[in-house]
Amino acid sequence: QVQAKESGGGTVQPGGSLELSCEVSGRPEVKKCIGWFRRASEKDILEGVAAIWTGGEMTHYSDSVKGRFTVAQDSSDPRVGHKMSLKMNTLKAEDSARYYCAAKFCVYPPSGRWYEEHFGFWGQGTQVTVSS
C-alpha cells in the first residue's frame, strides 16, 4: 500500500519562507503523480497548488503560487519510495492553510488539470500559518 506523510509546517511572518516535505512510501517501482493541496480553515475549498511526476521533471503550479512555490523530488529510493519537497517563498497571509500531500499511480506526467483527478493516497496534512 502507498502512504504519504507530510512534515515541516509552522508559523512564519509575511514575506518569509517555509519548506514542506512529503515522504511517499510503498510500491516504489511504480511511477506516481504527487500533488500538494491546501485547505484554508475559513474556506470549504481544497485547492491544488503544485504537482510533480516521480518519473521525470514535469511540474504544475496554480496561478496563486506560481513563481513563489517550487515542488521537487529530493530523492528516490527504489527500495523505499520518494521524498518530495514544497519550497514556499514570499509567503502571504492567504497562504495560511492546512497543506496535504497526495499520491496516485501515473504512467504519464500529470495533466494541466491534475487537481481534478482522483488521488487515492493522502497524508494527514501539516498546518502553515502566515501571520505577523
C-alpha positions as MATLAB code, in Angstrom:
seq = 'QVQAKESGGGTVQPGGSLELSCEVSGRPEVKKCIGWFRRASEKDILEGVAAIWTGGEMTHYSDSVKGRFTVAQDSSDPRVGHKMSLKMNTLKAEDSARYYCAAKFCVYPPSGRWYEEHFGFWGQGTQVTVSS';
ca = [
       0.000    0.000    0.000;
       1.094    3.598   -0.608;
       1.428    6.056    2.231;
       2.137    9.781    2.243;
       3.393   11.725    5.243;
       3.942   15.484    5.405;
       6.234   17.454    7.690;
       7.642   20.946    8.026;
       4.637   23.144    8.726;
       4.710   26.030   11.175;
       4.220   29.757   11.621;
       6.078   32.338    9.579;
       5.827   36.082    9.045;
       4.554   37.537    5.764;
       7.329   37.587    3.203;
       9.076   34.660    4.854;
       9.835   31.157    3.612;
       8.957   27.636    4.670;
       9.686   24.196    3.273;
       7.358   21.229    3.477;
       8.422   17.629    2.962;
       6.439   14.591    1.915;
       7.642   11.035    2.197;
       5.810    8.684   -0.144;
       6.357    5.013    0.639;
       5.041    1.826   -0.917;
       5.198    0.498   -4.480;
       8.383    2.484   -5.218;
       8.748    0.762   -8.598;
       5.515    2.375   -9.845;
       5.598    5.940  -11.173;
       3.367    8.331   -9.303;
       1.905   11.810   -9.554;
       2.381   13.713   -6.308;
       0.091   16.628   -5.626;
       0.213   19.317   -2.969;
      -3.213   20.570   -1.918;
      -4.294   23.065    0.704;
      -7.487   23.952    2.553;
      -7.846   27.204    4.427;
      -9.797   26.902    7.667;
     -12.330   29.534    6.653;
     -12.885   28.088    3.185;
     -14.552   24.860    2.163;
     -12.330   24.546   -0.882;
      -9.475   22.155   -1.474;
      -7.007   23.928   -3.733;
      -4.386   22.101   -5.741;
      -1.238   24.209   -5.640;
       1.531   22.065   -7.183;
       2.120   18.688   -8.763;
       5.101   16.634   -9.876;
       5.729   13.288  -11.543;
       8.178   10.813   -9.987;
       9.154    9.660  -13.468;
      10.593   12.997  -14.553;
      10.714   16.758  -14.013;
       7.208   17.664  -15.168;
       5.625   20.107  -12.702;
       2.449   22.202  -12.493;
       1.555   25.169  -10.308;
      -1.613   27.054   -9.578;
      -1.665   30.715  -10.549;
      -1.860   31.657   -6.876;
       1.602   30.219   -6.106;
       3.413   30.297   -9.451;
       6.792   31.991   -9.100;
       6.768   31.665   -5.311;
       6.489   27.912   -4.681;
       8.778   25.177   -6.017;
       7.948   21.479   -5.960;
      10.751   18.944   -6.318;
      11.650   15.314   -5.910;
      14.566   15.345   -3.491;
      15.320   11.647   -3.519;
      14.078    8.381   -4.898;
      14.973    5.006   -3.428;
      13.678    2.023   -5.398;
      13.621    0.023   -2.160;
      11.627    2.516   -0.089;
       9.963    5.335   -2.003;
      10.240    9.029   -2.731;
      10.891   12.183   -0.763;
       9.289   15.318   -2.153;
       9.528   18.951   -1.087;
       7.461   22.099   -1.489;
       9.576   25.220   -1.032;
       7.425   28.254   -0.317;
       8.835   31.766   -0.635;
       7.356   35.239   -0.244;
       4.544   33.819    1.839;
       1.316   35.778    2.217;
      -1.449   35.656    4.787;
      -3.692   33.998    2.199;
      -1.244   31.084    2.006;
      -2.294   30.090    5.530;
      -3.908   26.657    5.276;
      -3.525   23.003    6.051;
      -1.300   21.506    3.353;
      -1.755   17.946    2.163;
       0.468   15.681    0.104;
      -1.380   13.188   -2.091;
      -0.268   10.456   -4.476;
      -1.725    8.467   -7.372;
      -0.275    5.956   -9.755;
       0.692    7.677  -13.011;
       2.092    6.083  -16.142;
       2.350    9.542  -17.687;
       3.095   13.007  -16.218;
       0.174   14.859  -14.615;
      -2.084   16.822  -16.947;
      -2.727   20.533  -16.749;
      -5.947   19.810  -14.852;
      -4.279   17.377  -12.450;
      -6.111   18.898   -9.483;
      -9.392   17.495  -10.822;
      -8.075   13.936  -10.920;
      -8.574   11.374   -8.192;
      -5.656   10.974   -5.793;
      -6.075    7.783   -3.797;
      -3.416    8.196   -1.139;
      -3.371   11.176    1.228;
      -1.306   12.325    4.171;
      -2.740   13.801    7.362;
      -1.674   17.314    6.447;
       0.514   19.932    8.074;
      -0.541   23.423    9.151;
       1.051   26.546    7.681;
       0.234   29.886    9.279;
       1.455   33.179    7.847;
       0.988   35.924   10.392;
       2.787   38.923   11.812;
];
